[in-house]
């Protein structure tokens, strides 16, 4: 019947592992299964439904990811600290996720799931249909300097925008989204220069006083 699950930390820190071919019988890839390996290209077969957190974290050589039509459950945390990823494509037959210019969104384009850390854009405009930026969506993207968030945005999840060393500007086109105390963390820091992240809002926008304490204490 073939292997259906790759266990937790099954290939953890196998630093000589560069080439990986997953069987089309695999349904689940568990936490940290391939964390800290030297994989350069990853093809997720159509059979895979779930990838648990940090399954491919710290894969510093990973450049290209192809996601099959069956993947349903995953977040950007799967690829956290994968600083070289530039290409992410999702099967057009996948009913849950889609890629737009190598950025992964929910199929209805209301949730931003994963922005690859190696993407070369200095500025990025989140799709104007986006309502939610998911956890670990924009993580260690050290080429990104400016981020434009649409008026449709209503929520920024915990640890959604984090460790983006040169991200110094975030522009809000609409009203204040719901956030947590660590939605924006450790951004805009370059060595000892301590470049501050600045957030910009429109004069007519509202709702900033609803979570005023969180906004004023944010790491900006």
Order of alpha helices (4+ residues) and beta strands (2+ residues): beta-beta-beta-beta-beta-beta-beta-beta-beta-beta-beta-beta-beta-beta-beta-beta-beta-beta-alpha
